[in-house]
Amino acid sequence: MVENIHWLGHDSFRIDGPATIYVDPWQLPAGVPQADLVLVTHDHYDHCSPEDVAKISKADTVIVTIAAAAKKLKGDVRVVKPGDSLTVKGIPIEVVPAYNVNKKFHPRDAGHVGFIITVDGQRIYHAGDTDFIPEMKDFKVDIALLPVSGTYVMTADEAANAAKAINPKVAIPMHYGEIVGSREDAERFRELYGGEVVILPLER
């Protein structure tokens, strides 16, 4: 399943399955595939990019996001909050919390989210911008996409602890190489976690 997950830089991914799914599309190159489903974790500019969402949207594209980001986006936008579950384009989506516990950039009361989606029988967790939060211990996922850069999100050390709590079959580091963080953070996460980690090549 990992071969169907494409890292587009920062927190941006395309997941190819029965539907073409983007999460937090940002700074996309020209000519990328059109989206069936777009998931946006929160309204910060490097996650909610109206220009990039428009670039990949077609007539029947569905966008799933929180209210603060929905105000910036056009099209078939479904507004969600932590705790919601829905199915779009045949893809089950669980909306989970994402927030900081030791910094102020993503307060819990802002209602930012991560997503757990099921694609071809695999449960894929995109954490959004978050720290290691207690809710993660209850997540049952096969693949976890976790931020590792620190500053605005978990450090590599904190992300390794989060991965140990979640215990996915595969962990994929993100939120580095743009704005904050580097490949060294991804490598440190892999070293500290000890489970299977795939550092995806940048596709941009």
VENPEVEN-V147547 format. One record per backbone hydrogen bond with DSSP energy under -0.5 kcal/mol. CO is the residue of the C=O (numbers start at 0). NH is the residue of the N-H. E is the energy in kcal/mol with one decimal. If there is no record, write none. Layout:
BEGIN
CO_NH_E ; CO_NH_E
END
This chain:
BEGIN
0_3_-2.1 ; 1_4_-2.0 ; 3_5_-0.6 ; 3_15_-2.6 ; 4_6_-0.5 ; 5_7_-0.6 ; 5_13_-2.2 ; 6_202_-2.6 ; 8_11_-2.5 ; 9_174_-2.0 ; 11_7_-3.1 ; 12_22_-2.3 ; 13_5_-3.0 ; 13_15_-0.5 ; 14_16_-0.6 ; 14_20_-2.5 ; 18_16_-1.2 ; 18_20_-0.7 ; 19_35_-2.7 ; 19_36_-2.0 ; 20_14_-3.1 ; 21_38_-3.1 ; 22_12_-1.8 ; 24_48_-0.5 ; 28_31_-0.8 ; 35_61_-2.1 ; 36_21_-2.4 ; 37_63_-3.0 ; 38_23_-2.9 ; 39_65_-0.5 ; 40_112_-2.1 ; 43_46_-2.3 ; 43_47_-3.1 ; 46_48_-0.8 ; 47_49_-0.6 ; 48_52_-2.6 ; 49_53_-2.4 ; 50_54_-1.8 ; 51_55_-1.3 ; 52_56_-0.7 ; 53_56_-0.6 ; 55_34_-3.3 ; 57_60_-1.5 ; 60_75_-0.7 ; 61_37_-2.6 ; 62_77_-3.6 ; 63_39_-2.4 ; 64_79_-2.4 ; 65_68_-0.5 ; 65_69_-2.4 ; 66_70_-1.4 ; 68_71_-1.8 ; 68_72_-0.5 ; 69_72_-1.2 ; 74_76_-1.5 ; 75_62_-2.9 ; 75_77_-0.5 ; 76_78_-0.6 ; 77_64_-2.2 ; 80_83_-2.1 ; 83_94_-3.0 ; 85_92_-3.4 ; 87_90_-2.3 ; 89_91_-0.6 ; 90_87_-2.1 ; 91_117_-1.8 ; 92_85_-2.3 ; 93_95_-0.6 ; 93_115_-2.6 ; 94_82_-3.0 ; 95_113_-2.7 ; 98_130_-2.5 ; 105_99_-3.1 ; 106_109_-1.8 ; 107_110_-1.7 ; 111_97_-1.4 ; 113_95_-2.3 ; 114_116_-0.5 ; 114_125_-3.0 ; 115_93_-2.7 ; 116_118_-0.6 ; 116_123_-3.4 ; 118_121_-2.2 ; 121_118_-2.6 ; 121_123_-0.7 ; 122_124_-0.5 ; 122_141_-2.2 ; 122_142_-2.2 ; 123_116_-2.8 ; 123_125_-0.6 ; 124_126_-0.6 ; 124_144_-3.5 ; 125_114_-2.3 ; 127_129_-0.9 ; 129_153_-1.7 ; 130_132_-1.0 ; 132_135_-1.7 ; 133_136_-1.5 ; 134_137_-1.9 ; 135_138_-1.6 ; 138_140_-0.6 ; 141_168_-1.2 ; 141_169_-2.0 ; 142_124_-3.1 ; 143_145_-0.7 ; 143_171_-3.2 ; 144_126_-2.2 ; 145_173_-2.3 ; 149_151_-2.2 ; 149_152_-0.8 ; 153_149_-2.8 ; 154_158_-2.9 ; 155_159_-2.0 ; 156_160_-1.6 ; 157_161_-2.3 ; 158_162_-2.7 ; 159_163_-2.0 ; 160_164_-1.7 ; 161_165_-2.4 ; 162_166_-3.3 ; 169_143_-2.2 ; 170_197_-2.3 ; 171_145_-2.2 ; 173_147_-1.8 ; 174_148_-0.5 ; 175_9_-0.8 ; 177_179_-3.7 ; 179_177_-0.7 ; 180_176_-1.4 ; 181_184_-1.4 ; 181_185_-1.1 ; 182_186_-2.5 ; 183_187_-2.5 ; 184_188_-2.4 ; 185_189_-2.1 ; 186_190_-2.2 ; 187_191_-2.6 ; 188_192_-2.5 ; 189_193_-1.4 ; 195_170_-2.3 ; 196_198_-0.5 ; 197_199_-0.9 ; 200_6_-0.5 ; 201_203_-0.7
END
